[in-house]
Amino acid sequence: MFLKTEGMNGTGLTLSGNLFSQLRKDILRGKLKAGEKLSEQQVCDAYGVSRTPVRETFRQLEQEGLIETIPNRGAFVVGLSSRDVQDLYEMRKAFEVIGVRWAIQRITKEELEKLKEAYEFMEFYTLKEDTEKMLNINMSFHELIYQAAHNRMLAHTLYVYQLYIKETKANSVYLDGKLEEVLNEHKKILDAFVRKDIEAGEEAITLHLENAKKRAKVCY
């Protein structure tokens, strides 16, 4: 179902880039349902844009497998199935283990200090029982690891996986009372970086991501 939104000018992003981000988010969050038809005119009206960025956005969404264009029928939402989401967790885990291994080997002193600082913020928001801010800092903690791996393709891949998981969680129930558990898992990851213990880091990130999968009840 399309909801009228404000125009997308003045955001600092290109029209097509901004529209792509918004439509992707609406698909991942289930606002646009699997099987729903997307017409160019409906998107233009709902998002306040012209046809040119809509066509580019449709092309990008099809590349990511979120929509399908059927000849003589139009574009339709594919979205993510429950199996897709489960597979996404597994793919992220496989790549993030590699990321942690490389990051422990390649991290700079400045990057390690940033990682420690992110953990301290996580600790603060856990004590405040602020789930939203804690989980936002959680994302930043992982992105710092991606950057510390010093491999652009890996960082991009992991960023996309994390983004997909974050947006599907907008349609999920995050189990209450788990913030301290999440914090402790990140402490083990951080300790491995401080000690430059690759094996401990791989074990810590694997355990964390397996538990994250259990904590998220995705509604599909």
N, C-alpha and C positions, 0 to 999 in steps of 0.2 A: 504493500500500500504506500503510495506516495504522499508525503506530507509537505506542505508548502514551507520553504525555507528562505532565509534571506539570501540576497545575491552574494556572489563569492568574490567580488572585486575587493582590492585593498587588503588582502591577507598576507601579502609578501610572497605568495606562491603564484605560479602560472595558473590560469583558469583550468586547463586540462589537468594539471597536477593536483590542484585542490579538489576538483570534482572527482577525480579518480580516488583520492584518499577518502572522501566522504561516501561515495557509493560503495567502495570496498568495505568501509566500516558498517554501513547500513546492511550490506549482505551478510557479513560475518555476525552481526548482532541479531540477525533474523528479522529486521524491519522490512527487508525485501525477501520474500519467501521463495524457496526453491520451486521452480515451475512458473513463477510469475513472469509475465511478458514485460519487457522494457522497450517502450517506444521512444524514439528520439524526442518527439514533441512533448511527451509527458515529462521526460527528464529536464528538458529546457524549461518548462513551466514550473516544475517543482523546485528546481535548484537555481533558477534565475540566470541561465546561461544560454549561449547561442548553440547552434548545431555543430559548429566546428570542434569545440572541446568535447562535446558529447561523443562524436565519432571516434576521436582519439582515445577517450576514456573506455569506450566499448572495446576497442582493439586491445588495450592494456588489460582489461578485466578478462577478456577471452584468453589472453596469453597466460594469465594466472589460473585459468580454469574455473573462474567464478561465474562466468556466463557462457552461453553457447549461442552462436548465430546459426540459425537454420535457414537455408535458402528458401525464398518466397514466403517465409513465415515470420522472420524477425529474430530479435535477441531475447533469450530467456535466462532467468537466474538459475544457476546450478547450485551455488553455495557449497557448504561443507556438510557431509554426512557425519554421523557418529563415528563411523569407521575412519573417515578422513581425519577427524580430530585426534582419535587414538593414535593413528599413524604419525600425525604431526608431532605428538609428544615423543614418540620413539625416534623420529628423524632428528628432532632437536637434541635429544640426549646424545645420539651418536656424534653429531657435529660439535656439541658443546664439550664433550670429553676431549676431543682433539684441541678445541680452543683453549681449554684449561692447561693442557699439556704444553702447548706452544707458549701460552701467556706466562706460565711459571718460568720457562726458559728465557723469555724475551722481555719481561716486564722491566721498566726503568724504575729508578727510585721515586721519581715524581709520580708515576702511575700507581706505584704501590701505596704512596701516601694518599692518593685520591681514593683508592680502594678502601683503605683504613677509615678515611673520613666518611665514605658512604656507609660503611658498617656502623660507625658511631651514630649516624643519623637513624639507621634502622633500629638501633638499640634505644634511641630516644623515643621514637614513635611507637615502639613496642611498649615501653613503659607508660606512654600516654594512651595506649590502646587505640591508636588511630590507624585503623586497617588500611584506609585508602592511601594515606601518605606513606605508610610502611611499604605497601606493595609498589608504589611509584618509585621509591628509593630502591626497592628490590630490583626493578627493571634497570635502573641506573647502575647498580652494582654489577649486574651481568654484562651490560654494555661496556663497562670499563674493562672487563675481562676480554671481551671481543676485541676492543681496541688494542689491548696489551699483547694480543696474539700477533699483531703486526702483519695481518694478512687481510687485504681488503675484501676479497671474494668470500672468505669465511665470515668476516664481520657482517657483510651484507646479508648473507644467507641466514645467519643466526638472528640478525635484527628482524628480518621478515618473519621467521618462525615465531619469535617472541611476540611480535605485533599481532600475528594471527591468533596466538593463544590468548593474549590479553583481550582482544576484541570478542572472542568466543566466550570468554569468562564474563563479559557483560551480560550474557544470557545464561549465567550459571549461578550456583549457590556456593560461595566459598565458606567452608566449614568454620564455625566460630571457635574461639579458644585455641587457635593454632599459631598465633603470632610468635609466641616464645619458641615454639618448635621450629618455625621457619628461621628465626634469629639464630638459634643454636646450629642449624645446618649451615648457615652462612659463616658462622664463627669457625667451623671446621674447614670450610673452603679458604677463608682468610688465613688461618693458621698454616695451611699447606703452602700458601704463597710466601708467608714470612719465613718459613723453614726451607723454602725451595724444594719441597718434597712432592715430586710429580705423581708418584703412586698414590699418596694420601689425597692429593688434589683430585685425581681421577675418581677415587672411591667416594670422596665427599660430594662431588658434583653429581655423580650417578645416583647416590642415595637421595640427594635433594630433589632431583628431577623425577625420580620414581615416586617420592612422597608427594610432590606437587601434583602429579597426575592423579593420585588417590584423593587429594584434598579437593580437587575441582570436580564438582558434579555437573557436567555439561548437559544442558537440557536440549536434546534433539529428538 
